[in-house]
């Protein structure tokens, strides 16, 4: 299900974070997490990995996003401005299971699981599943 209203809110929050109008806490606290639209939760988890949640800050100076992270934020905002269904399978980027597997020396399982995840689409343009969709909707980034 696509929740256009919640997606618009999320897209605007990402744009405000990138333009240094809001802090990481404001982004995180106000980001919609309606589980009926899996794009919202998936995009939030992907973005959350790229900023500190230990204190409030803007994406500047030592908290400035890397070019790759900034591109991920921009792609997330662009995706949220579409009516595309989110097609990537659920994937937890962090968690107890992963920490345990690493401690037990089973990192290969994580890599295999990640490879399976990546095989579902063009990983370089996630949250878009296909590069064609990303190319088609990338121009919406300018329409923040």
Backbone bond lengths (Angstrom), bond angles and torsions (degrees), N, CA, C in turn:
res aa  C-N    CA-C-N  psi(-1)  N-CA   C-N-CA  omega(-1)  CA-C   N-CA-C  phi
1 X - - - 1.440 - - 1.530 109.75 -
2 X 1.294 116.19 138.64 1.458 122.38 177.15 1.524 108.18 -103.00
3 X 1.312 117.13 122.51 1.461 122.39 176.74 1.526 107.45 -104.82
4 X 1.319 115.96 90.20 1.469 121.60 -173.68 1.518 112.94 -58.66
5 X 1.312 116.81 -39.79 1.460 120.61 -178.08 1.534 111.13 -64.84
6 X 1.316 116.64 -47.73 1.467 120.67 179.44 1.528 110.86 -67.04
7 X 1.330 116.10 -37.38 1.462 119.67 177.75 1.528 111.23 -62.73
8 X 1.317 116.94 -39.40 1.465 119.95 179.10 1.525 110.36 -62.80
9 X 1.318 115.92 -43.98 1.466 120.02 178.42 1.526 109.94 -59.35
10 X 1.325 116.58 -47.44 1.466 121.14 -178.50 1.530 111.11 -62.84
11 X 1.317 116.95 -43.60 1.463 121.10 179.71 1.523 111.10 -61.48
12 X 1.320 116.44 -42.32 1.462 120.37 179.00 1.530 111.38 -66.10
13 X 1.320 117.14 -37.94 1.466 119.81 177.22 1.524 111.16 -63.21
14 X 1.321 116.79 -42.64 1.466 120.18 178.39 1.526 109.83 -61.02
15 X 1.328 116.20 -45.48 1.471 119.93 179.58 1.521 110.90 -60.66
16 X 1.323 117.28 -41.08 1.467 120.80 179.28 1.524 111.33 -66.79
17 X 1.320 116.67 -37.40 1.469 119.16 177.80 1.531 109.80 -65.82
18 X 1.318 116.70 -43.80 1.465 120.19 -179.83 1.528 112.05 -65.55
19 X 1.324 117.66 -30.83 1.466 120.30 -179.60 1.530 112.34 -92.64
20 X 1.334 115.92 12.26 1.465 123.99 175.43 1.531 113.50 65.60
21 X 1.319 117.20 23.24 1.461 121.12 178.19 1.525 112.15 -82.45
22 X 1.334 117.31 -26.48 1.460 120.73 -178.57 1.527 109.84 -133.09
23 X 1.317 114.73 164.16 1.459 121.01 179.28 1.522 111.07 -91.49
24 X 1.311 115.06 170.85 1.457 121.42 175.02 1.527 111.19 -59.09
25 X 1.329 116.95 -38.67 1.466 120.44 179.50 1.521 111.19 -64.28
26 X 1.321 116.72 -41.44 1.468 119.90 178.60 1.525 110.25 -65.98
27 X 1.311 116.94 -41.13 1.459 120.78 176.44 1.525 110.12 -59.71
28 X 1.302 116.45 -50.94 1.458 121.44 -176.67 1.530 112.04 -66.64
29 X 1.315 116.94 -45.90 1.465 120.73 -176.64 1.526 112.72 -65.92
30 X 1.325 116.78 -36.29 1.462 120.62 -173.91 1.529 113.87 -96.68
31 X 1.335 117.22 -7.69 1.462 120.28 -176.44 1.529 109.60 -68.38
32 X 1.337 117.78 123.33 1.468 120.14 179.85 1.526 111.48 -65.07
33 X 1.316 115.86 140.08 1.461 120.42 178.76 1.525 110.37 -129.20
34 X 1.316 115.44 50.65 1.455 121.42 179.42 1.525 108.60 -71.78
35 X 1.320 116.66 112.10 1.463 120.98 -175.74 1.527 112.97 -68.37
36 X 1.336 117.18 -12.46 1.471 119.08 176.85 1.530 110.80 -70.21
37 X 1.332 116.92 -24.55 1.466 121.80 176.28 1.523 106.69 -112.89
38 X 1.338 117.43 98.30 1.466 120.23 -174.45 1.526 114.23 -62.15
39 X 1.324 118.16 -18.46 1.466 120.38 178.87 1.523 110.85 -63.07
40 X 1.311 116.87 -37.67 1.465 120.55 -176.80 1.520 111.61 -61.20
41 X 1.310 116.88 -50.74 1.460 119.76 -178.99 1.529 111.72 -68.13
42 X 1.321 116.22 -42.90 1.465 119.66 -178.42 1.530 111.33 -62.57
43 X 1.311 116.72 -43.61 1.467 119.81 -179.56 1.524 110.17 -67.42
44 X 1.319 117.07 -43.09 1.464 119.06 178.31 1.528 110.93 -57.79
45 X 1.333 118.31 -46.62 1.471 120.70 -179.47 1.528 110.93 -61.54
46 X 1.322 116.97 -38.86 1.466 119.92 179.45 1.516 111.68 -66.27
47 X 1.327 117.19 -37.83 1.460 120.74 -179.31 1.520 111.31 -75.52
48 X 1.312 116.66 -39.55 1.464 122.29 -176.71 1.526 111.86 -55.37
49 X 1.304 116.83 -31.22 1.464 120.71 -179.98 1.530 112.86 -66.88
50 X 1.325 117.24 -13.21 1.460 120.74 -172.78 1.527 114.74 -107.89
51 X 1.315 116.83 11.80 1.462 118.55 173.29 1.521 109.00 -144.98
52 X 1.306 115.42 156.80 1.455 120.94 -179.03 1.519 109.81 -76.28
53 X 1.324 116.17 137.82 1.464 118.23 174.77 1.528 110.85 -111.45
54 X 1.332 116.42 17.86 1.462 119.91 179.89 1.524 112.48 -88.98
55 X 1.333 117.00 -20.15 1.458 121.08 177.10 1.528 109.21 -157.71
56 X 1.305 115.45 162.31 1.458 121.06 -177.67 1.530 110.52 -78.67
57 X 1.320 116.04 135.20 1.465 120.80 179.09 1.522 109.94 -160.53
58 X 1.303 115.38 164.94 1.461 121.77 171.39 1.523 107.59 -101.49
59 X 1.304 116.08 166.52 1.467 121.22 -177.26 1.524 110.20 -81.61
60 X 1.314 115.50 63.53 1.465 120.56 -178.95 1.526 109.87 -142.19
61 X 1.315 114.28 169.30 1.461 122.14 -178.30 1.530 110.76 48.62
62 X 1.308 118.10 -123.93 1.472 119.07 -176.01 1.531 112.44 -69.52
63 X 1.333 117.99 -12.10 1.459 122.12 179.26 1.524 112.00 -103.84
64 X 1.320 115.46 10.52 1.458 119.85 178.71 1.524 109.12 -62.06
65 X 1.313 116.23 138.15 1.462 120.66 179.68 1.524 110.57 -73.19
66 X 1.315 115.89 145.36 1.462 120.25 172.62 1.526 107.60 -66.76
67 X 1.331 117.71 159.56 1.472 119.16 177.21 1.535 112.25 -55.66
68 X 1.330 116.95 -37.85 1.465 120.53 179.97 1.526 110.99 -66.94
69 X 1.324 116.45 -42.35 1.467 120.11 179.23 1.525 110.22 -66.49
70 X 1.324 116.62 -41.94 1.464 119.91 179.15 1.527 110.05 -60.17
71 X 1.311 116.48 -41.64 1.470 120.84 177.94 1.531 110.42 -63.03
72 X 1.321 117.74 -39.32 1.465 121.47 177.57 1.533 110.13 -62.79
73 X 1.325 117.23 -44.03 1.463 121.44 177.25 1.534 109.85 -60.51
74 X 1.317 116.32 -45.18 1.468 120.24 -178.98 1.519 111.73 -64.99
75 X 1.336 116.86 -40.57 1.469 119.56 177.13 1.525 110.70 -65.17
76 X 1.327 116.54 -39.22 1.459 119.93 177.51 1.517 111.19 -60.85
77 X 1.330 116.55 -46.22 1.470 120.68 178.88 1.529 110.48 -62.51
78 X 1.323 117.29 -42.46 1.470 120.78 178.85 1.526 110.63 -62.94
79 X 1.333 117.12 -43.38 1.463 120.14 179.73 1.529 110.12 -61.18
80 X 1.316 116.49 -41.59 1.461 120.65 -177.55 1.525 112.45 -66.75
81 X 1.313 117.55 -17.01 1.462 120.94 176.29 1.527 112.16 -88.86
82 X 1.322 117.63 5.59 1.464 121.44 178.59 1.521 109.84 -104.89
83 X 1.322 114.53 173.08 1.461 119.96 172.64 1.533 110.33 -106.56
84 X 1.329 115.78 21.11 1.465 120.43 179.66 1.521 110.69 -73.33
85 X 1.317 115.73 139.44 1.459 120.51 172.26 1.523 108.06 -72.44
86 X 1.321 116.63 144.19 1.462 122.09 176.99 1.526 107.86 -78.10
87 X 1.331 117.70 121.15 1.463 122.18 -172.28 1.528 115.09 -105.51
88 X 1.329 118.21 -10.99 1.458 119.35 -179.29 1.527 109.53 -69.57
89 X 1.329 117.41 144.27 1.471 118.89 176.97 1.532 110.10 -71.28
90 X 1.319 117.33 159.44 1.472 119.35 176.78 1.528 109.93 -59.52
91 X 1.320 115.99 141.21 1.466 120.28 179.34 1.516 108.43 -152.96
92 X 1.310 116.51 124.12 1.460 120.82 175.96 1.519 108.36 -90.82
93 X 1.314 115.60 124.46 1.458 120.77 -178.19 1.518 111.88 -81.67
94 X 1.313 116.13 -22.69 1.457 120.73 178.28 1.523 107.60 -143.53
95 X 1.308 116.99 165.00 1.453 119.94 176.50 1.511 111.24 154.16
96 X 1.307 114.67 171.91 1.455 121.67 -178.04 1.529 111.71 -59.10
97 X 1.327 116.54 -44.03 1.467 121.15 -178.89 1.534 110.97 -55.72
98 X 1.309 115.99 -44.16 1.459 120.38 -177.64 1.527 111.72 -69.78
99 X 1.313 116.18 -40.63 1.467 119.74 177.64 1.526 110.27 -63.12
100 X 1.317 116.88 -42.85 1.462 121.45 179.59 1.526 110.98 -63.14
101 X 1.316 116.58 -46.02 1.468 119.77 179.35 1.526 111.05 -59.88
102 X 1.310 117.08 -40.70 1.478 120.38 178.22 1.524 110.50 -64.44
103 X 1.331 116.59 -45.18 1.470 120.25 179.61 1.518 112.21 -61.66
104 X 1.320 116.72 -33.80 1.463 121.48 -179.73 1.528 112.56 -85.34
105 X 1.328 116.11 2.97 1.460 119.88 179.20 1.516 113.33 75.66
106 X 1.308 116.44 24.84 1.460 121.04 -178.16 1.532 111.76 -106.12
107 X 1.308 114.96 35.01 1.460 120.36 179.96 1.515 113.19 -58.95
108 X 1.337 116.71 -26.54 1.466 119.93 178.58 1.524 111.06 -60.31
109 X 1.318 116.58 -36.93 1.473 119.98 178.54 1.521 110.67 -61.72
110 X 1.317 115.34 -39.65 1.458 119.35 178.32 1.518 110.54 -63.45
111 X 1.311 115.93 -44.31 1.460 120.45 -179.76 1.521 110.94 -63.88
112 X 1.330 117.52 -40.05 1.464 120.77 177.85 1.522 111.01 -65.05
113 X 1.323 115.81 -43.38 1.464 120.58 178.60 1.533 110.32 -62.20
114 X 1.321 115.88 -40.56 1.456 120.67 178.80 1.519 111.02 -66.61
115 X 1.322 117.28 -40.12 1.467 120.82 177.43 1.530 110.93 -61.51
116 X 1.314 117.10 -40.53 1.469 120.74 177.21 1.528 109.30 -62.79
117 X 1.328 116.32 -44.72 1.466 119.99 178.00 1.526 110.46 -57.19
118 X 1.324 116.85 -49.61 1.471 121.30 -176.74 1.525 112.23 -63.65
119 X 1.325 118.21 -25.06 1.461 121.21 -177.16 1.532 112.69 -72.52
120 X 1.325 118.21 -7.10 1.456 121.37 -178.34 1.525 113.67 -80.34
121 X 1.317 117.05 -9.66 1.462 119.73 -178.96 1.512 110.40 -176.51
122 X 1.317 115.19 -165.82 1.459 121.35 178.24 1.527 107.52 -87.93
123 X 1.319 116.26 98.55 1.460 122.27 -173.55 1.524 112.39 -58.87
124 X 1.315 117.65 -30.43 1.463 121.26 -177.71 1.524 113.58 -68.30
125 X 1.328 118.14 -14.58 1.464 120.22 -179.73 1.533 111.81 -118.28
126 X 1.345 117.33 14.48 1.459 118.44 179.00 1.516 109.45 -59.29
127 X 1.273 120.35 143.47 1.454 129.97 15.59 1.525 115.22 -81.97
128 X 1.326 117.32 -4.26 1.466 118.55 171.65 1.517 107.33 -66.77
129 X 1.301 117.25 148.45 1.461 120.73 -179.75 1.534 110.21 -93.29
130 X 1.334 115.30 -29.84 1.469 119.76 -178.33 1.525 109.95 -123.28
131 X 1.304 115.75 141.38 1.466 120.97 178.49 1.527 110.86 -60.05
132 X 1.325 117.50 -34.55 1.462 121.16 179.95 1.531 110.78 -60.82
133 X 1.328 116.30 -41.25 1.465 119.71 178.13 1.517 110.69 -66.26
134 X 1.317 115.94 -42.31 1.470 119.78 178.65 1.520 110.13 -60.35
135 X 1.320 117.07 -47.16 1.458 121.39 -179.50 1.523 110.74 -60.52
136 X 1.317 115.69 -42.00 1.465 120.81 -179.11 1.525 111.66 -63.92
137 X 1.324 116.90 -41.73 1.455 120.68 -173.95 1.528 114.08 -99.52
138 X 1.316 118.08 -4.36 1.469 120.70 -177.78 1.519 111.49 -60.43
139 X 1.304 116.96 -30.59 1.461 119.73 -179.66 1.522 111.39 -64.97
140 X 1.331 117.71 -17.43 1.461 119.63 178.79 1.514 111.25 -69.53
141 X 1.335 117.53 -15.04 1.465 119.86 177.36 1.518 111.07 -59.55
142 X 1.320 115.47 -34.54 1.465 119.53 -179.19 1.529 111.68 -72.72
143 X 1.319 116.75 -14.69 1.473 121.15 -176.51 1.515 112.00 -98.65
144 X 1.323 119.01 30.46 1.463 122.37 -178.58 1.483 110.59 -56.52
